[in-house]
Amino acid sequence: MKTRANAVKYSDMPPRYHYWKWRVLLVFAFFYLFAYFGRFNFWPISPLVKDDLDFTYIQIGLVNVCLLWGFGLGDILHGRASEYYGFRVWIVFGAITTTVFNLIASLGTSIWTIAVPYGIAGFCNAACWAPGISMIAQWWPRKDRGLALGIVGTASGGSMLLMWWVVGYVGIEFGWRAAFRYPPIIVLILGVVLYFLVRDRPAHVDMDEYIEEDPVSSTPEISVPVRSTKLGPYKLLLKDPKFHLASHVKGLENVVKYGLTTWIPLYYFEVGKHSIESTVLLTAILPMGYLIAPLISGLISDRLLNSNRRPMVITSCVISAGVLFLVAIVPPYSSYIGALLLLLGGLSIGLSPMSTLAVDIAGRDMAATSSGLLDAHGYAYAGLQALLFSIILDMTGSPWNIVFICMALVRVLSVVMIYKVRV
């Protein structure tokens, strides 16, 4: 088997290498297009669960907290574990166990009999993210990584959109329990298929590794023997001020990204007085923006900004802050205005290449750990917003405009923080 000592310039790689890099990328992206069938499938059917089991806003928030914090805890552990035991092994483990715990959650009759297994499903589903990002980093250097992870981001946005339509339809036609049971089976099947179609790194198909020529990513790869200690990558990354700031920006970003997907369905259903069918269709426009924007952002940062990710993050923050202020003041009764605002919101949030920035800082050897830690911050904040906003809505008479104004201010704060991360 080839080793890093045999590494050659990326520009000198043979056609077979480029076939494999695209194969790994596209197979993982296709798998991830369905990953949300077992993770965020509670969101489009939450009005149905709320009505059937007579849940309060706080109880809806608790289900989301369990999911989001479960995923965040999984992020911390799965990334580093996959660097030891293999990326594709960890991905298929995550796919299988995600499906199992969704099935268990479908049997729930109370807040905790749903929230606990659903939280464990989130923990398991995290095994599908950071290992996959690191697997791609083994094949794609920083100069083209924005494109590669932009495609993954597009798949992620597509997953949100596809999940919203499929799970929403299944919930409407067959009930919310069916939405927990049947769509996640697709995740299991595709996880097994992925295991047989991809390989973790070029050496596993007897090819040379690439030389990372960009100093941002090559420095951590050359100077630190990260594989020599189990906790080494955690210590290195948590001592890096740039990584700290980036992680908290990702957390604030998820307050908005998942705050909208958590609460927008209930907002348009209850305040806008839309039907459940109309609500599902209207709010599905939000992830359409997540679908389109990441690839555009990746291409711009790679081709026009010399792989500098910060300008795209700032652009994302500024535009999304403006959209959120409009959501706060525009009445939700008009489907057309709501659709336009949600599309602009999804597009602007999707422009932020934070996952790519984390891999750039860490290099390919610590890519899974860095992706996991960054994402863990994101889900810690996302779970906190679910709890905080549910308390605001339940305790103070549903002041929805305050919720969206808070999200807008969060984006303004993110501009100040990311300005200091020069990557």
Secondary structure, 3 states (H helix, E strand, C coil): CCCHHHCEEHHHCCHHHHHHHHHHHHHHHHHHCCHHHHCCCCCCCHHHHHHHHCCCHHHHHHHHHHHHHHHHHHHHHHHHHHHHHCHHHHHHHHHHHHHHHHHHHCCCCCHHHHHHHHHHHHHHHHHHCHHHHHHHHCCCCHHHHHHHHHHHHHHHHHHHHHHHHHHHHHHHHHCHHHHHHCHHHHHHHHHHHHHHHCCCCHHHHCCCCEECCCHHHHHHHHHCCHHHCCCHHHHHHHCCHHHHHHHHHHHHHHHHHHHHHHHHHHHHHHHCCCCHHHHHHHHCHHHHHHHHHHHHHHHHHHHCCCCCCHHHHHHHHHHHHHHHHHHHHCCCCCHHHHHHHHHHHHHHHHCCCHHHHHHHHHCHHHHHHHHHHHHHHHHHHHHHHHHHHHHHHHHCCCCHHHHHHHHHHHHHHHHHHHCCCCC
